[in-house]
Amino acid sequence: MTAPPANPLAPTTARAVAFVAARRAGAEELGTHLAELVGDPDELVIELRRGFAGLADPEYVAGQQFVAPGIGEVLGVRWPLLSAVGRTFRNATRSDSPAPLLFIAERLFRETPLEFRWFAFGLLERLLPVEPERAWQLLRRGARDAADWITVDTLAHPYGRGILLEPYRWAELEQLVFSTSRWERRLVGSTIATLPFIDRRAGRQPEIAGHGLTLLGDLIGDAEPDVQKALSWALRSLVVVDAPAVERFCRREAAAARNEGDGHRAWVVRDTLPKLAPGMAGELRDALAGVRRRPGSASTSRAAGTASRFSTMNIGGPLPEPPLT
């Protein structure tokens, strides 16, 4: 199971902690039981649905719907329990062939609620080193279908893992900056944000900041708040990779925002300030004073400009996926 995205739904209340503690053993038993059904994906789905129903928390459903309006169908399985199912399933199937696990992931993609898909993301991240092309094909499908920030930020972890394993996949991330879907554009920022923490060696090499800041430079100015939040998250994360480069980026973008009255750009820089050195943060805060987002204002990003010029050529539009073979 992938690490949960940063969100306000972490179990911090006494009730949530007790709820998780009371069901953790059941979650681990479910993972072990599912491992016995690897050869029968349909039966595995039936048992997973039954197990998830027993782990669901209606209070958590309400929280998910509050922080991610329009999220779609969810059961409300808390992240520690979802992780426990995935961890025990992974341990119990450690010696299994990757092929049936891949087809289980594909089968889970056809199911609702979203917990099935989130479980599949963790399975695909595990398969990336041994089945890179087919696992990535399903991850691309997940990106195309994503329609809420929780799903996108969960997907960012296996996406980041895939890039660290095969750096040529940066090129595929580059294509998403032109996507017509705000969720695919958000995935660019979310993936960059996770890279330094997936692998603290490979994810903090200088080229991570180089590639990442180039893509963030293409997207900054995007009008969608969901994208803006991921961009500032990514900038804050890249501070641990190359703080001077992030500071230069923010100074340049703050100047552009001030000169052009660009509230979209200003919001991203302003949201990055808590991770910058105090002196730099103060300088940029003063530079951006009075520059605010205006409702209904269009995107000013380089990516949006390029996409609009080539809209008749289907740049950023969905492409048909080949069947998994």
N, C-alpha and C positions, 0 to 999 in steps of 0.2 A: 504494500500500500504506500502511496506517495505521502510525503509530509503534508499536513494540512496547510492551506493558504493562511496568511495572516488575516484574521478577521475577528470581530467582536463576539463570536459565538463560542470561544474557548470555555471549557467548563470551569468557571471560577466560583460560582455560588455553591453553598453547602449542599443544596439539593442536587445540583448537577454532579458534584463530586460523588455524592452517595449513589446517584443513579448509575453512574459509570461503574463504580466499585461493585455494585450488586449484580451487574450484568457482564463484567469482564470475563469471568470463567465461561459463561455461555457463549460469548463471542469467540473465545479460543476453541471451544468445542465445535462450534460451527465451522471454523476454518479447517479443523482436522477432518470433520465429516465431509466437507466439500472436496477435500483431496482424494477421497475414495471414489469420487464421481467424475474424475477427469475424463474418462472414456465415454461419458454420457452427458454432453453439454445440456440437453433439454432437462434431464433430471437434476443436474446441478443448478440450473436456473430456478427450478421449482423449490429446491431446498434452500437456495439462497433467499428467495422471496419469503419463504416461511420463516427463516432465521432472522432476516432483517425486520420483519413485522414484530418479532419478539423483542428486538433491541430498540425499537423506535420510541421516541419521546415526543409527544404532541407539543410540549412547550418549546422544544427545539425547532419544530416545524414553523411555529409562529415567529420565532427569532429569525430563521432563514428567510421567511417571506417578508419580514420587516426590513432587513438589511439588503435584500436582493429582490426588490419588487419584480414580479413577473417571472420568477425563477422557474416556474413549472412544477411538475409533480415531484415531491420529495416525501420521504417517510419520516425523516427526522432522526436518523441514526447518528449519534454524536461521533465526532472524529476519532476520539480514543478507541471507541468500540469498532468503528470501521477499520482502523489501523490494526487492531488486535485480530480481527478476522483475516485481514490480508497477510499479516505477519505469520500466523500459524499455518495458513494455507501455503505460503511460500516455503516455510520450513519443511512441511510435510511432502511437498512436491519437488524438493530440491534436485532429486535424481531423475525426474521425469523428462521425457523428450519434449523439446520446445514446441513441436508442431501441434499437438493437441491443446496446449495452453494458448497458442495463438488463435486457434479456432474458437476456444472458449471466450477469449476477449472479443472476437468478432460477434459471437452470439450474444454477449452481454450488451453490445452496442445497440441491439435491436429491442432492448427492454426499457421500460420505465418502471419505477422512478429513476431519478438521476443517480442515486447511490450505486446502481448497477454500473453505470458508466464510470463513476469515480473509482470503483473497485477495478474495473478494466484498465484504467490509466496506470494504476500501480503494477498490474500484471505486465503491461506493455513496457514499462520502464525496465522491469526485470529482464525482459526478452531482448531489449535493444542490443546488448553485446553479442548475442548469438543468432538473432533473426533481425538484423538491422533494417532491411528494406521493407519487409512485410509489417514489422512492428511500426515503422515510421509511416507507412501507408495508412494504418489505422489511426495513428495520432493525427495525421493530416485530416482525416475524416472527422475526428473529434473537434479539431479547430474549426472546420467548416460548419459543423452543426451547433457549436456552442452558442448559447443565448443568455448567459448570465455571468457575472464576474466570479462567482465561486467556482464554477466549472472551468473558466478560463485560467484562474490562478492555480487551480489544482493541476490542470494540464501543463502549466508552465514548467513544473518540475521535470516530468519526463521529456519535454521539449528541450529543456536545458541540458539534460543528460545526453540526449541524442547529439546535440551540438558539440559537447565536450568530447564525446566518443569519436565523432566524425566532423571535424571543423568545416568541411565543405558545405555542411547544412546551414551555415550562416547565409548562404545564397538563397535558401528557401525562406528563411526568416526575412530577408531583404524584400522578397516579393510581397510579404504581408503588409508592408507599409502602404501599399497601394490598394489594399482590399476595400471593397465597398462595405464590409461588415466592421462595425466598431469593435466587435469582440475579437476579430482576428487582429485588428490594429492594437487592441489592448494586449493581446498575447505577446506582441513584440516587446513591449515594456515589461510585462510580467516575467517573461523568460529571461531578459537581461537582468532583472532584479534578483532572480534566484541563482544565477550562475555562480556568484562568489561564495555561495553557501552550500551548493551541491557537492563541490569538491574544493576544499580550501587551498589546494595547490594549483590544479589546472584552472579552476575558476577565478584565480586572481593573477593570472599572467598578464603582462602589459597589453597583449593583443585583445584581451577581453574588453578592456576599456576602449581601445581603439575602434574595434568593431561596434561596440555598444553605443558609444557616443555618436558615431556616424549615423546609426539608425535613429537614435533619439533626436539628432539634428534634423532628420528628414520629417519626423512626426511632430515635433514641438510646434504649437500653433493649431493643433487639431481642436475642433470645437466641442468634441464630445467629452463630458466630464469623466466618463469611465476610462477613456484613453488618457486623459490628463493625469488622473490618479496613478496610473501605471507608469507613466513617464517620470513623475517625481519620485515614485518608489524606486525606479531603476537608478535614477541619479543618486539617491541617498545610498543605495547599495554599492554603487561604483566608487564611492568615496573610499572604501576600504581597499580598492584596487589601485586607484591613481587619483588621490585627492587634488593635486595641482591641475590635472587635466579637467576634472569636474569643475573646479573653480573657474578656469579659463572659459569653459563652456557656459557656465552660468553668467559670468560677467558679459560675455558676448551677447547672450540671449536677452539679458536684462536691458542692455543698451538698445537692442532692436525693439524690445517691447516698449521702452520709454519713448523712443523716437517715433514709433508707429502707433502708439496708443493701443498696443496689442494685449488685451486682457487675458486671452488664452495662454499666451506665452508667459505673461507675468505670473499667472497663477501657478504654473509648473515650477518656475524658479523660486517663487515665494514659499512653496510647499517643501522645497529642498533645503531651505536655509537652516533648519535645526541641526543638520549634519555637517554644516560647514564651520570653519573656524569663526569664532565670534566677530573678529574684525571684518572679515569678508562678508559675513551675514549682515552686519550692520550697514556696510557700504551698499550692498545690493538692496536691502530693505529701504534705505533712503532713496535709492535710484528709482525704485518702483512705486514710491508713494503716489497714491491717486490713480494708478493704472489698474483698472478693474475689468472683469468680464462683463460684457453687455449681452443680455438675452437676445438670442436670434442672430448674433453676429457669425459670419461665415468663418470656416477654417482658413488659417493663413499659412499652414505648413507647406513645405516644399512638396511633400508627397501628394497633398490635396491638389496643388497646382498642376502637377504632372498628370495625376489621374484624370483631372477634368479635361486636359488637352487631348488625352488619348482615350476618352470614354467610349468612342465608337469602335475601338479595337478590342473591347472586352478586357482591358487591363484591370486587374483586381477582381474580375468576376469569377464565379465558381467554374471549375473545370470538371468534367466527368471523371470519376474514379474507376479504375479497372477492378475487376473482381479479385478477391484474395485467392491466390492459388498456391 
